[in-house]
Amino acid sequence: MGKTNERTLRMRNEFMELHYSGLSIPEIAEKFGLSTTSVYGSLNLIAEANGVTRESLLQRIHKEHAPFERAQSIPLKAMDSETFNLHCDLAIAEIDKLIGEMKEIIAEDKKLLGEA
């Protein structure tokens, strides 16, 4: 077996942290400038070194929220106050509509339960 590439060694050392933070195997490969084949080829060694199964490393851990750095990469569009107010008014109208629908459902449930 040939000499292991420095990037591969770094990836093996950091894989679990990146995996548990929610990165996929292709994302980990890209981070280290490796092919996905190289990363998949290292999974058995990573699993054995960390006392987990190879299958568990193939499962994607889902994050609750998008990473901050990804959110920063999305450019924001400038919005004038009139457009902002329009969006707020539309949101408030939708919320009022939902509240009205919820009140109707609660009233119907109370009738069915004999509470009205």
C-alpha positions in Angstrom: 0.0 0.0 0.0 1.4 3.4 -1.0 2.1 6.5 1.1 -1.1 8.1 2.4 -1.7 11.6 1.1 -1.5 14.4 3.8 -5.0 15.7 2.9 -6.4 12.1 3.3 -4.7 11.9 6.8 -6.2 15.2 7.8 -9.6 14.2 6.5 -9.5 10.9 8.5 -8.6 12.8 11.7 -11.3 15.4 11.2 -14.0 13.2 9.6 -16.1 12.5 12.7 -16.3 16.1 13.7 -17.3 17.1 10.2 -19.7 14.2 9.9 -21.4 15.0 13.2 -21.7 18.7 12.2 -23.8 17.5 9.3 -21.5 17.6 6.3 -22.1 14.9 3.7 -19.3 12.7 2.3 -19.1 14.8 -1.0 -18.9 18.0 1.1 -16.1 16.5 3.2 -14.3 15.4 0.1 -14.5 18.9 -1.4 -13.3 20.5 1.8 -10.1 18.5 1.6 -9.7 18.5 -2.2 -10.2 14.7 -2.4 -12.4 12.6 -4.6 -15.5 11.1 -3.0 -13.9 7.7 -3.9 -10.9 8.5 -1.7 -13.2 9.4 1.2 -15.4 6.3 0.7 -12.2 4.2 0.6 -11.2 5.5 4.0 -14.6 4.9 5.8 -13.6 1.4 7.1 -10.5 2.8 8.7 -12.3 5.8 10.1 -15.1 3.6 11.5 -12.7 1.2 13.1 -10.6 4.0 14.7 -13.8 5.6 16.1 -15.6 2.4 17.2 -18.6 2.9 14.9 -19.9 1.1 11.9 -19.2 2.0 8.3 -22.9 2.1 7.7 -23.4 4.8 10.4 -20.9 6.9 8.5 -22.9 6.6 5.3 -26.0 8.1 7.0 -26.3 11.9 6.7 -26.7 13.7 10.0 -29.3 16.4 9.5 -28.6 19.8 10.9 -31.3 21.9 12.6 -30.1 25.1 11.0 -28.1 26.1 8.0 -24.5 27.0 8.9 -23.8 30.7 9.4 -21.2 30.8 6.7 -23.7 29.5 4.1 -26.3 32.1 5.2 -23.7 34.8 4.8 -23.0 33.8 1.2 -26.6 34.6 0.1 -26.6 38.2 -1.2 -29.3 40.4 0.3 -31.3 42.6 -1.9 -32.0 46.2 -1.0 -35.7 46.9 -0.3 -37.3 50.3 0.0 -39.6 51.0 2.9 -42.7 50.9 0.8 -42.0 47.4 -0.4 -41.0 46.3 3.1 -44.3 47.6 4.5 -46.2 45.8 1.7 -44.5 42.5 2.6 -45.3 43.1 6.3 -49.0 43.9 5.5 -49.2 40.7 3.4 -47.7 38.7 6.2 -50.0 40.2 8.8 -53.0 39.5 6.6 -52.0 35.8 6.2 -51.5 35.5 10.0 -54.9 37.1 10.6 -56.4 34.6 8.2 -54.8 31.7 10.0 -55.9 32.9 13.3 -59.5 33.2 12.0 -59.4 29.7 10.6 -58.0 28.4 13.9 -60.8 30.1 15.9 -63.4 28.5 13.6 -61.8 25.0 14.1 -61.8 25.5 17.9 -65.4 26.7 17.8 -66.4 23.6 15.8 -64.5 21.3 18.2 -66.2 22.9 21.2 -69.6 22.3 19.5 -68.8 18.7 18.9 -67.6 18.2 22.5 -70.7 20.0 23.8 -68.7 22.9 25.4 -70.3 25.7 23.4 
